[in-house]
Amino acid sequence: METFLLFKDLIGKHVYPSDWMAMIMVQNRVFLRAINTYADTMNLKFLNNNDFEVQLWNNYFHLAVAFITQESLQLQHFSSTKRNKILTKYGDMRRLIGFAIRDMWYKLGKSVCMCVCVLCVWEYMYVGVFDSETDSCASVCVCVGGNKICFIPGMVGPILEMTLIPEEELRRATIPIFFDMMQCEHTVSTHFHKFENEIILKLDHEVEGGGGDERYMELLETILLECAVARPLLRPEVEHFVTLVKGLLVRLLDYRTVMSDDSRNNRMSCTVNLLNFYKDINREGMYIRYLYKLRDLHLDVENYTEAAYTLLLHSRLLKWSDDQCSPQFEVRSCQTQRQLKETLYDKIIGHFDKGKVS
């Protein structure tokens, strides 16, 4: 376990200068062999329920994702000559570790929930008969083989980061993990809300940071819908999820494109599209995040009146109560909704005053 943490630390700290490519690739090849060797040991000794170590597997997945997403392996950023030289000598290590992550995930097994009646089992075992129409049940839900659920939603973000790497075969191999996560959570909870919420949150940050493209959106839609064909009961929820994420991706990609645009109106338009989208799907935290981005756009051009109206939208979400603020509401030292609402109104009044002067 400590070795995984050490490897992750070494990968993040860049032991060699970035232009020492040969040494970096040799180091990565050593890391890859070591990680795969440890993975074999984990499968042999730490996979069964009695010996299963959640933290060990968690450290493995985070190390593997840190390895695959490190800058030195992102071949799309290199010249074609340098890229071909690396592929010829070392191969694409992203594929190798990506396929390993996929295989390790599926080795965690399936999560199956069964409702078992204690009285039924006792009567069948000791009496030999059971009349389901006359006897009452005492059902207990038992989850079997639920190791995967330990990593939902914690591993959703890292897996998303891996699938966003612009490598076609890697994406095709790893995107199905999302469907497996949905299926796993649905089996346990009859929904996959945790997975959905985490995807929306992480996708926003990843796309804003440069990840994702239209091809990713196409693959995500195609692969998830193909996976859902075999699960007719789950299919409507998967289709709804795909529509939701596709709509979000379209807006996020537009937003990222116009952020480098000279047109202030285009930037504001895309920001408003995003905040309205988050409002429509009841993602209050993300809605507030883009409210403040819109406010900043107004302040950049000294449009204080519009900035005040933007903050007013946030204030309307708050109550005149001493209830604690939700995490997305907290601003500096404000602890209650009343305090935050008062602080916002002070700022709103200040912006309106500046708007009158200008």
Kinemage of the C-alpha trace (Angstrom):
@kinemage 1
@onewidth
@group {chain A} dominant
@subgroup {mainchain}
@vectorlist {calphas} color= white
{ca met a 1} P 0.000 0.000 0.000
{ca glu a 2} L 2.817 2.404 0.894
{ca thr a 3} L 4.551 1.534 -2.383
{ca phe a 4} L 1.549 2.740 -4.366
{ca leu a 5} L 1.626 6.047 -2.492
{ca leu a 6} L 5.376 6.354 -3.118
{ca phe a 7} L 4.973 5.683 -6.853
{ca lys a 8} L 2.154 8.231 -7.111
{ca asp a 9} L 4.308 10.788 -5.306
{ca leu a 10} L 7.236 10.159 -7.674
{ca ile a 11} L 4.995 10.488 -10.727
{ca gly a 12} L 3.603 13.784 -9.472
{ca lys a 13} L 6.934 15.304 -8.495
{ca his a 14} L 8.701 14.881 -11.865
{ca val a 15} L 12.000 13.325 -10.780
{ca tyr a 16} L 13.662 14.204 -14.102
{ca pro a 17} L 13.514 17.452 -16.125
{ca ser a 18} L 10.775 17.424 -18.769
{ca asp a 19} L 13.285 17.302 -21.652
{ca trp a 20} L 14.931 14.096 -20.346
{ca met a 21} L 12.395 12.056 -22.275
{ca ala a 22} L 14.451 8.858 -22.472
{ca met a 23} L 14.911 8.685 -18.687
{ca ile a 24} L 11.246 9.547 -18.078
{ca met a 25} L 10.062 6.777 -20.401
{ca val a 26} L 12.424 4.232 -18.834
{ca gln a 27} L 11.110 5.243 -15.407
{ca asn a 28} L 7.526 4.868 -16.647
{ca arg a 29} L 8.259 1.435 -18.038
{ca val a 30} L 9.634 0.362 -14.637
{ca phe a 31} L 6.557 1.800 -12.912
{ca leu a 32} L 4.267 -0.034 -15.322
{ca arg a 33} L 5.940 -3.401 -14.748
{ca ala a 34} L 5.872 -2.896 -10.980
{ca ile a 35} L 2.202 -1.846 -10.961
{ca asn a 36} L 1.222 -4.887 -13.030
{ca thr a 37} L 3.212 -7.197 -10.743
{ca tyr a 38} L 1.464 -5.779 -7.675
{ca ala a 39} L -1.883 -6.118 -9.478
{ca asp a 40} L -1.268 -9.852 -9.964
{ca thr a 41} L -0.586 -10.203 -6.240
{ca met a 42} L -3.755 -8.276 -5.396
{ca asn a 43} L -5.813 -10.616 -7.553
{ca leu a 44} L -4.332 -13.647 -5.833
{ca lys a 45} L -4.405 -12.531 -2.215
{ca phe a 46} L -6.663 -9.494 -1.744
{ca leu a 47} L -9.699 -10.089 -3.966
{ca asn a 48} L -11.884 -12.501 -2.006
{ca asn a 49} L -14.400 -10.928 0.384
{ca asn a 50} L -12.611 -12.117 3.516
{ca asp a 51} L -9.273 -10.688 2.384
{ca phe a 52} L -10.544 -7.718 0.401
{ca glu a 53} L -8.739 -4.470 1.262
{ca val a 54} L -10.706 -1.436 0.087
{ca gln a 55} L -7.871 1.021 0.748
{ca leu a 56} L -5.352 -1.129 -1.117
{ca trp a 57} L -7.559 -1.318 -4.211
{ca asn a 58} L -8.386 2.368 -3.927
{ca asn a 59} L -4.667 3.217 -3.852
{ca tyr a 60} L -4.099 0.991 -6.882
{ca phe a 61} L -6.795 2.699 -8.964
{ca his a 62} L -5.629 6.192 -8.038
{ca leu a 63} L -2.005 5.307 -8.814
{ca ala a 64} L -2.944 3.782 -12.172
{ca val a 65} L -4.998 6.852 -13.152
{ca ala a 66} L -2.187 9.186 -12.033
{ca phe a 67} L 0.185 7.156 -14.218
{ca ile a 68} L -2.031 7.196 -17.304
{ca thr a 69} L -2.837 10.915 -17.073
{ca gln a 70} L 0.704 12.183 -16.454
{ca glu a 71} L 1.868 14.801 -18.929
{ca ser a 72} L 4.837 12.783 -20.250
{ca leu a 73} L 2.487 10.123 -21.686
{ca gln a 74} L 0.124 12.500 -23.496
{ca leu a 75} L 1.444 11.782 -26.971
{ca gln a 76} L -1.026 14.127 -28.670
{ca his a 77} L 1.027 17.072 -27.390
{ca phe a 78} L 4.260 15.899 -29.075
{ca ser a 79} L 5.455 16.396 -32.642
{ca ser a 80} L 4.760 13.511 -35.004
{ca thr a 81} L 8.487 12.614 -35.088
{ca lys a 82} L 8.795 12.477 -31.318
{ca arg a 83} L 5.495 10.629 -30.978
{ca asn a 84} L 6.483 7.953 -33.508
{ca lys a 85} L 9.863 7.500 -31.841
{ca ile a 86} L 8.235 6.925 -28.433
{ca leu a 87} L 5.644 4.525 -29.882
{ca thr a 88} L 8.304 2.519 -31.690
{ca lys a 89} L 10.545 2.124 -28.661
{ca tyr a 90} L 8.120 2.029 -25.725
{ca gly a 91} L 4.629 1.605 -27.154
{ca asp a 92} L 1.619 3.501 -25.866
{ca met a 93} L 1.753 2.823 -22.139
{ca arg a 94} L -1.577 4.578 -21.685
{ca arg a 95} L -3.324 1.737 -23.481
{ca leu a 96} L -1.538 -0.907 -21.454
{ca ile a 97} L -2.355 0.572 -18.055
{ca gly a 98} L -5.847 1.611 -19.213
{ca phe a 99} L -6.707 -1.942 -20.222
{ca ala a 100} L -5.266 -3.139 -16.901
{ca ile a 101} L -7.504 -0.719 -14.971
{ca arg a 102} L -10.509 -2.013 -16.894
{ca asp a 103} L -9.623 -5.634 -16.170
{ca met a 104} L -9.007 -4.941 -12.481
{ca trp a 105} L -12.362 -3.196 -12.198
{ca tyr a 106} L -14.266 -6.111 -13.676
{ca lys a 107} L -12.427 -8.563 -11.425
{ca leu a 108} L -14.153 -6.936 -8.470
{ca gly a 109} L -17.175 -8.994 -9.474
{ca lys a 110} L -20.863 -8.214 -9.722
{ca ser a 111} L -23.052 -6.675 -7.056
{ca val a 112} L -26.309 -8.601 -6.669
{ca cys a 113} L -29.031 -7.766 -4.152
{ca met a 114} L -31.562 -10.389 -3.089
{ca cys a 115} L -34.565 -10.064 -0.787
{ca val a 116} L -34.588 -13.085 1.512
{ca cys a 117} L -37.397 -13.922 3.923
{ca val a 118} L -36.061 -15.296 7.189
{ca leu a 119} L -39.359 -17.022 8.046
{ca cys a 120} L -39.580 -18.603 4.589
{ca val a 121} L -36.080 -20.029 4.826
{ca trp a 122} L -36.707 -21.433 8.340
{ca glu a 123} L -40.076 -22.982 7.405
{ca tyr a 124} L -38.747 -24.515 4.216
{ca met a 125} L -35.694 -25.974 5.942
{ca tyr a 126} L -37.432 -27.376 9.010
{ca val a 127} L -41.048 -27.977 7.967
{ca gly a 128} L -40.637 -28.566 4.254
{ca val a 129} L -43.601 -26.475 3.092
{ca phe a 130} L -44.491 -22.833 2.755
{ca asp a 131} L -47.784 -21.290 1.705
{ca ser a 132} L -46.937 -17.828 0.384
{ca glu a 133} L -50.612 -16.790 0.335
{ca thr a 134} L -51.281 -17.408 4.024
{ca asp a 135} L -47.953 -16.976 5.761
{ca ser a 136} L -46.364 -13.592 6.418
{ca cys a 137} L -42.861 -12.665 5.341
{ca ala a 138} L -39.989 -11.007 7.151
{ca ser a 139} L -37.832 -9.950 4.237
{ca val a 140} L -34.242 -8.863 4.604
{ca cys a 141} L -32.231 -7.410 1.722
{ca val a 142} L -28.793 -8.948 1.401
{ca cys a 143} L -26.136 -7.619 -0.968
{ca val a 144} L -23.690 -10.156 -2.320
{ca gly a 145} L -20.373 -9.407 -4.006
{ca gly a 146} L -20.620 -5.656 -3.477
{ca asn a 147} L -16.947 -4.716 -3.699
{ca lys a 148} L -17.522 -2.316 -6.601
{ca ile a 149} L -19.988 -0.222 -4.635
{ca cys a 150} L -17.127 0.742 -2.298
{ca phe a 151} L -15.659 2.809 -5.150
{ca ile a 152} L -18.825 4.674 -6.151
{ca pro a 153} L -18.798 7.650 -6.365
{ca gly a 154} L -15.142 7.992 -5.282
{ca met a 155} L -13.655 6.496 -8.456
{ca val a 156} L -16.071 8.176 -10.886
{ca gly a 157} L -13.862 11.272 -11.253
{ca pro a 158} L -10.568 9.409 -11.837
{ca ile a 159} L -12.194 7.038 -14.345
{ca leu a 160} L -13.733 10.032 -16.139
{ca glu a 161} L -10.320 11.696 -16.318
{ca met a 162} L -8.923 8.533 -17.908
{ca thr a 163} L -11.724 8.196 -20.485
{ca leu a 164} L -11.210 11.811 -21.586
{ca ile a 165} L -7.692 11.018 -22.852
{ca pro a 166} L -7.958 11.466 -26.653
{ca glu a 167} L -7.050 7.909 -27.609
{ca glu a 168} L -9.816 6.036 -29.441
{ca glu a 169} L -9.133 2.463 -28.349
{ca leu a 170} L -8.566 3.507 -24.752
{ca arg a 171} L -11.888 5.330 -24.714
{ca arg a 172} L -13.729 2.375 -26.227
{ca ala a 173} L -12.220 0.050 -23.623
{ca thr a 174} L -12.886 2.203 -20.560
{ca ile a 175} L -16.190 4.038 -21.158
{ca pro a 176} L -18.169 0.797 -20.501
{ca ile a 177} L -16.945 1.032 -16.890
{ca phe a 178} L -19.454 3.869 -16.494
{ca phe a 179} L -22.336 1.580 -17.410
{ca asp a 180} L -21.057 -1.008 -14.971
{ca met a 181} L -20.973 1.648 -12.234
{ca met a 182} L -24.542 2.673 -13.034
{ca gln a 183} L -25.639 -0.944 -13.013
{ca cys a 184} L -23.859 -1.598 -9.721
{ca glu a 185} L -25.374 1.375 -7.887
{ca his a 186} L -28.802 0.657 -9.366
{ca thr a 187} L -28.643 -2.915 -8.115
{ca val a 188} L -27.949 -1.728 -4.590
{ca ser a 189} L -30.062 1.460 -4.459
{ca thr a 190} L -32.579 1.138 -7.350
{ca his a 191} L -31.063 4.312 -8.830
{ca phe a 192} L -27.643 5.728 -9.736
{ca his a 193} L -27.986 9.271 -8.377
{ca lys a 194} L -24.549 9.307 -6.727
{ca phe a 195} L -22.888 8.318 -9.983
{ca glu a 196} L -24.891 10.869 -11.965
{ca asn a 197} L -24.164 13.730 -9.571
{ca glu a 198} L -20.446 12.956 -9.540
{ca ile a 199} L -20.244 12.734 -13.338
{ca ile a 200} L -21.917 16.126 -13.738
{ca leu a 201} L -19.668 17.753 -11.148
{ca lys a 202} L -16.408 16.283 -12.468
{ca leu a 203} L -17.297 16.707 -16.133
{ca asp a 204} L -17.726 20.428 -15.621
{ca his a 205} L -14.230 20.777 -14.137
{ca glu a 206} L -12.549 18.425 -16.622
{ca val a 207} L -13.983 20.067 -19.752
{ca glu a 208} L -13.215 23.535 -18.442
{ca gly a 209} L -9.642 22.325 -17.910
{ca gly a 210} L -9.308 21.227 -21.545
{ca gly a 211} L -10.585 17.638 -21.532
{ca gly a 212} L -13.238 16.248 -23.831
{ca asp a 213} L -14.281 16.850 -27.437
{ca glu a 214} L -17.161 16.112 -29.792
{ca arg a 215} L -15.807 12.629 -30.554
{ca tyr a 216} L -15.874 11.799 -26.845
{ca met a 217} L -19.504 12.883 -26.696
{ca glu a 218} L -20.351 10.611 -29.641
{ca leu a 219} L -18.546 7.602 -28.146
{ca leu a 220} L -20.099 8.111 -24.718
{ca glu a 221} L -23.599 8.175 -26.187
{ca thr a 222} L -23.075 5.210 -28.520
{ca ile a 223} L -21.338 2.927 -26.019
{ca leu a 224} L -23.698 3.553 -23.095
{ca leu a 225} L -26.798 3.033 -25.220
{ca glu a 226} L -25.336 -0.172 -26.672
{ca cys a 227} L -24.608 -1.453 -23.173
{ca ala a 228} L -28.160 -0.637 -22.073
{ca val a 229} L -29.737 -2.803 -24.777
{ca ala a 230} L -29.116 -5.929 -22.699
{ca arg a 231} L -30.761 -4.328 -19.630
{ca pro a 232} L -34.307 -3.303 -20.682
{ca leu a 233} L -35.342 -2.339 -17.139
{ca leu a 234} L -32.380 0.008 -16.806
{ca arg a 235} L -32.505 1.308 -20.356
{ca pro a 236} L -34.925 4.275 -19.829
{ca glu a 237} L -32.778 5.665 -17.004
{ca val a 238} L -29.595 5.236 -19.061
{ca glu a 239} L -31.206 7.010 -22.013
{ca his a 240} L -32.228 9.887 -19.736
{ca phe a 241} L -28.692 10.049 -18.332
{ca val a 242} L -27.147 10.090 -21.819
{ca thr a 243} L -29.472 12.909 -22.903
{ca leu a 244} L -28.558 14.863 -19.768
{ca val a 245} L -24.804 14.435 -20.170
{ca lys a 246} L -24.905 15.112 -23.896
{ca gly a 247} L -26.756 18.377 -23.284
{ca leu a 248} L -24.205 19.332 -20.652
{ca leu a 249} L -21.239 18.464 -22.877
{ca val a 250} L -22.583 20.552 -25.757
{ca arg a 251} L -22.859 23.582 -23.493
{ca leu a 252} L -19.512 22.994 -21.782
{ca leu a 253} L -17.668 22.662 -25.093
{ca asp a 254} L -19.314 25.842 -26.378
{ca tyr a 255} L -18.417 27.626 -23.157
{ca arg a 256} L -14.783 26.517 -23.353
{ca thr a 257} L -14.546 27.652 -26.974
{ca val a 258} L -15.890 31.150 -26.391
{ca met a 259} L -13.855 31.813 -23.256
{ca ser a 260} L -10.949 32.707 -25.549
{ca asp a 261} L -13.270 34.700 -27.796
{ca asp a 262} L -13.036 38.478 -27.953
{ca ser a 263} L -16.808 38.746 -28.069
{ca arg a 264} L -18.088 39.510 -24.568
{ca asn a 265} L -21.670 38.824 -25.685
{ca asn a 266} L -20.754 35.300 -26.784
{ca arg a 267} L -19.109 34.591 -23.436
{ca met a 268} L -22.100 35.897 -21.533
{ca ser a 269} L -24.524 33.974 -23.716
{ca cys a 270} L -22.733 30.649 -23.141
{ca thr a 271} L -22.453 31.335 -19.410
{ca val a 272} L -26.198 32.047 -19.186
{ca asn a 273} L -26.924 28.855 -21.167
{ca leu a 274} L -24.926 26.827 -18.668
{ca leu a 275} L -26.374 28.357 -15.523
{ca asn a 276} L -29.911 27.933 -16.875
{ca phe a 277} L -29.120 24.308 -17.713
{ca tyr a 278} L -27.936 23.653 -14.155
{ca lys a 279} L -31.019 25.409 -12.799
{ca asp a 280} L -33.310 23.240 -14.927
{ca ile a 281} L -31.728 20.009 -13.668
{ca asn a 282} L -31.689 21.191 -10.028
{ca arg a 283} L -27.913 21.383 -9.594
{ca glu a 284} L -27.913 24.382 -7.276
{ca gly a 285} L -24.205 24.369 -6.498
{ca met a 286} L -23.204 24.450 -10.150
{ca tyr a 287} L -25.898 27.046 -10.891
{ca ile a 288} L -24.397 29.345 -8.247
{ca arg a 289} L -20.890 28.732 -9.590
{ca tyr a 290} L -21.865 30.084 -13.007
{ca leu a 291} L -23.862 32.935 -11.487
{ca tyr a 292} L -20.585 34.212 -10.085
{ca lys a 293} L -18.821 33.698 -13.401
{ca leu a 294} L -21.537 35.826 -15.007
{ca arg a 295} L -21.140 38.436 -12.294
{ca asp a 296} L -17.398 38.598 -12.963
{ca leu a 297} L -18.028 39.118 -16.679
{ca his a 298} L -20.273 42.077 -15.856
{ca leu a 299} L -17.746 43.539 -13.423
{ca asp a 300} L -14.935 43.243 -15.971
{ca val a 301} L -16.713 45.831 -18.121
{ca glu a 302} L -17.960 47.836 -15.131
{ca asn a 303} L -21.552 46.843 -15.746
{ca tyr a 304} L -22.410 47.137 -12.044
{ca thr a 305} L -26.194 47.145 -12.387
{ca glu a 306} L -26.236 43.768 -14.187
{ca ala a 307} L -23.752 42.400 -11.644
{ca ala a 308} L -26.154 43.438 -8.880
{ca tyr a 309} L -29.081 41.685 -10.563
{ca thr a 310} L -26.935 38.564 -10.936
{ca leu a 311} L -26.151 38.502 -7.197
{ca leu a 312} L -29.848 39.043 -6.532
{ca leu a 313} L -30.529 35.661 -8.144
{ca his a 314} L -28.267 34.058 -5.545
{ca ser a 315} L -29.857 35.950 -2.670
{ca arg a 316} L -33.301 34.664 -3.645
{ca leu a 317} L -32.130 31.109 -2.976
{ca leu a 318} L -31.502 32.007 0.679
{ca lys a 319} L -33.920 32.270 3.591
{ca trp a 320} L -34.139 34.770 6.423
{ca ser a 321} L -33.255 32.039 8.897
{ca asp a 322} L -30.426 30.939 11.135
{ca asp a 323} L -30.101 27.633 9.287
{ca gln a 324} L -26.562 26.721 8.381
{ca cys a 325} L -25.554 27.439 4.813
{ca ser a 326} L -25.082 24.570 2.421
{ca pro a 327} L -21.463 24.137 1.280
{ca gln a 328} L -22.174 25.903 -2.024
{ca phe a 329} L -23.520 28.938 -0.153
{ca glu a 330} L -20.602 29.588 2.162
{ca val a 331} L -18.790 32.868 1.577
{ca arg a 332} L -15.873 33.745 3.839
{ca ser a 333} L -17.033 33.942 7.469
{ca cys a 334} L -20.774 33.687 6.800
{ca gln a 335} L -22.260 30.727 8.617
{ca thr a 336} L -26.034 31.136 8.388
{ca gln a 337} L -28.318 31.872 5.485
{ca arg a 338} L -29.395 35.126 7.151
{ca gln a 339} L -25.782 36.334 7.404
{ca leu a 340} L -24.994 35.425 3.814
{ca lys a 341} L -28.197 37.033 2.556
{ca glu a 342} L -27.315 40.256 4.403
{ca thr a 343} L -23.783 40.182 2.983
{ca leu a 344} L -25.121 39.715 -0.527
{ca tyr a 345} L -27.596 42.579 -0.137
{ca asp a 346} L -24.761 44.864 1.001
{ca lys a 347} L -22.844 43.979 -2.166
{ca ile a 348} L -25.956 44.381 -4.326
{ca ile a 349} L -26.623 47.851 -2.925
{ca gly a 350} L -22.977 48.767 -3.504
{ca his a 351} L -23.143 47.631 -7.129
{ca phe a 352} L -26.404 49.537 -7.737
{ca asp a 353} L -24.805 52.681 -6.293
{ca lys a 354} L -21.792 52.300 -8.590
{ca gly a 355} L -24.136 51.675 -11.508
{ca lys a 356} L -25.896 54.997 -10.878
{ca val a 357} L -22.597 56.884 -10.741
{ca ser a 358} L -21.300 55.356 -13.949
